[in-house]
Amino acid sequence: MKFCEYTIHTTTEGSELVADIMWRYTNYGVAISDVKDVIALQQNKAMYWDYIDEDILNERGDVLVKAFVPAEETKTVLPKIREDLEELSRNSEGVLNLGTLETSRREVEGDDWIEIWKKHFRPIHLGNIVVCPEWIDYAEKEGEKKVLLDSNMAFGTGEHETTAMCVKLLQEYLTPDSVCIDVGCGSGILGISAVKLGAKLAYLTDIDYVAVESAKHNAQINGVENKIIVAHSNLLDDSNIKGDIMLANITAEILCGLAPSIPKNLKKGGALILSGIIESRLQMVLEAFTAQNLILDKKIKEGEWIALSFKA
């Protein structure tokens, strides 16, 4: 099977937003190539190479986001991606630097893109959680909990700041009796992490069928499917489900739209963790959730992104 490797030139700050757009139109893989990841690995002593071209470490060029689209679908899919990129550019003007958003494309064989994609993954340490691609043999250290992700089913690897902050905040509120709800679960990384860290049960929901199947599969390969319920729906429509901890790693506009629905699913004294917020949208999110009688408890920031936790 032949694929089109469609590449967008953007920035570190814009890479996740561009990748989210690409995921709307392909189930076959999205990869982010950012030289800052290489620099971070070297600085953190997380990985070593026998030789690295110094020009690479000095590079401050574009971040490349690549989507793999079946060749026969390019005529319909690529114009839609372009339209969504233009809308993103308009909405981000003066707020977020997205770079040039230039595009390029090339044809690749099916087996090629899988190998290309695999090169972009590595174990990621998030407090006591280590997110690890399924094919990498990683030995847990004392106190660590490994979360396996299947590369072929994507939707969030934990590498982006928004996901990382959610996992870090989760560890501050979690108890063995916790019931967790993850709204817009993607790969299932947050719910799986919660159970691995000792939560009693996790409810995961997403409106995207592929994300739901991804989360179910990842729950199985982690051996936690008996403590995880994944729903292809908006779980917030069911007021009978109550969580001690709720998580939502979505864009600020969608978070604000969800705000009125949140309290009925959050137990009294429970914690609500929100991520995916940029500075210019912070006040909007704060106003939306404090209006629901939720009290801001913590605020953390990594890169351009902010995460918040509220108490009911």
Long-range contacts (C-beta under 8 A, 24 or more apart in sequence): 1-70, 1-71, 1-109, 1-110, 2-70, 2-71, 2-107, 2-108, 2-109, 2-110, 3-28, 3-68, 3-69, 3-70, 3-71, 3-107, 3-108, 3-109, 3-110, 3-112, 3-113, 4-68, 4-69, 4-70, 4-71, 4-74, 4-78, 4-105, 4-106, 4-107, 4-108, 5-66, 5-67, 5-68, 5-105, 5-106, 5-107, 5-108, 5-113, 5-116, 6-66, 6-67, 6-68, 6-69, 6-74, 6-78, 6-81, 6-103, 6-104, 6-105, 7-64, 7-65, 7-66, 7-103, 7-104, 7-105, 8-64, 8-65, 8-66, 8-67, 8-85, 8-101, 8-102, 8-103, 9-62, 9-63, 9-64, 9-99, 9-100, 9-101, 9-102, 9-103, 9-104, 10-62, 10-63, 10-64, 10-65, 10-98, 10-99, 10-100, 10-101, 11-62, 11-63, 11-97, 11-98, 11-99, 12-36, 12-63, 12-303, 13-96, 13-97, 13-98, 13-303, 13-304, 14-63, 14-92, 14-96, 14-97, 14-98, 14-99, 15-63, 15-65, 16-160, 16-162, 17-88, 17-92, 17-96, 17-98, 17-251, 18-65, 18-85, 18-88, 18-98, 18-101, 19-65, 21-81, 21-84, 21-85, 21-88, 22-65, 22-67, 22-81, 23-67, 23-154, 23-155, 24-80, 24-81, 24-84, 25-67, 25-69, 25-77, 25-80, 25-81, 26-67, 26-68, 26-69, 26-70, 26-77, 27-210, 28-68, 28-69, 28-70, 28-113, 29-67, 29-68, 29-113, 29-114, 29-117, 29-152, 29-154, 30-65, 30-66, 30-67, 30-68, 30-154, 31-65, 31-66, 31-116, 31-117, 31-120, 32-63, 32-64, 32-65, 32-66, 32-120, 33-63, 33-64, 33-65, 33-66, 33-120, 34-63, 34-64, 35-59, 35-60, 35-61, 35-63, 36-63, 37-159, 41-122, 46-122, 46-125, 47-122, 62-99, 62-100, 63-99, 66-116, 68-108, 68-113, 68-117, 71-107, 74-105, 78-105, 95-278, 95-280, 96-278, 96-280, 96-304, 114-151, 114-152, 117-151, 118-151, 121-151, 121-157, 124-157, 124-158, 124-159, 124-164, 126-158, 126-164, 126-167, 126-168, 126-193, 127-167, 127-168, 127-171, 128-171, 128-197, 129-158, 129-167, 129-171, 129-193, 129-196, 129-197, 131-157, 131-158, 131-159, 131-189, 134-221, 145-193, 145-196, 145-197, 146-196, 147-189, 147-192, 147-193, 147-196, 147-222, 148-218, 148-221, 148-222, 149-187, 149-189, 149-218, 150-214, 150-217, 150-218, 150-221, 153-187, 153-210, 153-213, 153-214, 153-217, 153-218, 154-187, 154-214, 155-186, 155-187, 155-208, 155-210, 155-211, 155-214, 155-215, 156-186, 156-187, 156-189, 156-249, 157-187, 157-189, 158-189, 160-305, 161-302, 161-303, 161-304, 161-305, 162-249, 162-275, 162-276, 162-305, 162-307, 163-189, 163-190, 163-249, 163-275, 164-302, 165-275, 165-300, 165-302, 165-305, 165-307, 166-190, 166-247, 166-249, 166-273, 166-275, 166-307, 167-193, 168-300, 169-273, 169-298, 169-300, 169-307, 169-309, 170-194, 170-197, 170-245, 170-247, 170-273, 171-197, 172-298, 172-309, 173-244, 173-245, 173-271, 173-273, 173-309, 174-198, 174-199, 174-245, 175-244, 176-200, 177-244, 178-244, 178-245, 179-203, 179-242, 179-243, 179-244, 179-245, 179-267, 180-243, 180-244, 180-245, 180-246, 180-247, 181-205, 181-235, 181-241, 181-243, 181-245, 181-246, 181-247, 181-265, 181-266, 182-246, 182-247, 182-248, 183-235, 183-236, 183-246, 183-247, 183-248, 183-250, 183-258, 184-248, 184-249, 184-250, 184-254, 185-211, 185-212, 185-215, 185-230, 186-211, 186-214, 186-215, 186-249, 187-211, 187-214, 187-215, 187-218, 188-214, 188-215, 188-216, 188-218, 188-219, 188-228, 188-230, 189-218, 190-247, 190-249, 191-215, 191-219, 191-228, 191-230, 191-247, 192-218, 192-219, 192-222, 192-224, 192-228, 194-245, 195-224, 195-227, 195-228, 196-222, 196-224, 199-227, 199-245, 200-227, 201-227, 201-228, 201-229, 202-227, 202-228, 202-229, 203-228, 203-229, 203-231, 203-235, 203-241, 203-243, 204-228, 204-229, 204-230, 204-231, 205-230, 205-231, 205-232, 205-233, 205-234, 205-235, 205-236, 206-230, 206-231, 206-232, 207-232, 207-233, 207-234, 235-265, 236-261, 236-262, 236-264, 236-265, 238-265, 239-264, 239-265, 241-265, 242-266, 242-267, 243-267, 243-270, 244-270, 244-271, 245-270, 245-271, 245-272, 245-273, 246-270, 246-271, 246-272, 246-273, 247-273, 247-274, 247-275, 248-272, 248-273, 248-274, 248-275, 248-276, 249-274, 249-275, 249-276, 250-276, 251-276, 252-276, 252-277, 252-278, 252-281, 252-282, 252-284, 252-285, 253-281, 255-285, 255-288, 255-289, 256-284, 256-285, 256-288, 259-288, 259-289, 259-291, 259-292, 260-292, 262-289, 262-292, 262-294, 263-292, 263-293, 263-294, 263-312, 266-312, 267-312, 268-312, 269-311, 269-312, 270-311, 270-312, 271-297, 271-309, 271-310, 271-311, 271-312, 272-309, 272-310, 272-311, 272-312, 273-307, 273-308, 273-309, 274-307, 274-308, 274-309, 274-310, 275-305, 275-306, 275-307, 275-308, 276-305, 277-305, 277-306, 277-307, 277-308, 278-304, 278-305, 278-306, 279-304, 279-306, 282-306
